[in-house]
């Protein structure tokens, strides 16, 4: 998170990396990881959870 674009990142900026990981690894084998507490430099835990939910909702 902190390496994407500092505190100004968007869900859209993360989408290509997430989609690529899903294509290569597959949804059955892909695991959620984190660089906590470093990610707190760019977002809160709530912000990260909101991003994950938005990605799931876009695929529903």
C-alpha positions in Angstrom: 0.0 0.0 0.0 2.6 2.5 1.0 4.6 1.8 -2.2 1.7 2.3 -4.6 1.3 6.1 -4.4 1.7 7.1 -0.8 -1.5 8.2 0.8 -3.0 9.2 -2.5 -3.6 5.6 -3.9 -6.9 4.5 -5.3 -8.7 1.2 -5.7 -8.4 1.6 -9.5 -4.6 1.7 -9.1 -4.5 -1.6 -7.3 -6.9 -3.3 -9.6 -4.4 -4.4 -12.3 -2.1 -6.1 -9.8 -5.0 -7.9 -8.1 -6.5 -9.0 -11.5 -3.1 -10.2 -12.6 -2.6 -12.2 -9.4 -6.0 -13.7 -9.8 -5.3 -14.6 -13.4 -1.9 -16.2 -12.7 -2.6 -17.9 -9.4 -6.4 -18.3 -9.4 -9.0 -17.4 -6.9 -8.8 -20.8 -5.2 -5.1 -20.4 -4.4 -4.7 -16.6 -3.9 -4.3 -15.5 -0.3 -4.7 -12.1 1.3 -1.5 -10.7 2.6 -0.5 -7.5 4.3 2.5 -5.4 5.1 1.0 -4.2 8.3 2.0 -1.9 10.0 3.7 -0.4 7.0 0.3 -0.1 5.2 -0.9 2.2 7.9 1.3 4.9 6.3 -1.1 4.9 3.3 -4.4 3.8 4.8 -6.2 2.6 7.9 -7.3 -1.0 8.4 -10.8 0.2 7.8 -9.7 1.8 4.5 -8.0 -1.4 3.4 -11.1 -3.5 4.3 -13.3 -1.1 2.3 -11.0 -1.6 -0.7 -11.3 -5.3 -0.5 -15.1 -5.2 -0.2 -15.3 -2.9 -3.2 -13.3 -5.4 -5.3 -15.5 -8.2 -4.2 -18.7 -6.2 -4.9 -17.4 -5.3 -8.4 -17.2 -9.1 -9.2 -20.6 -10.0 -7.8 
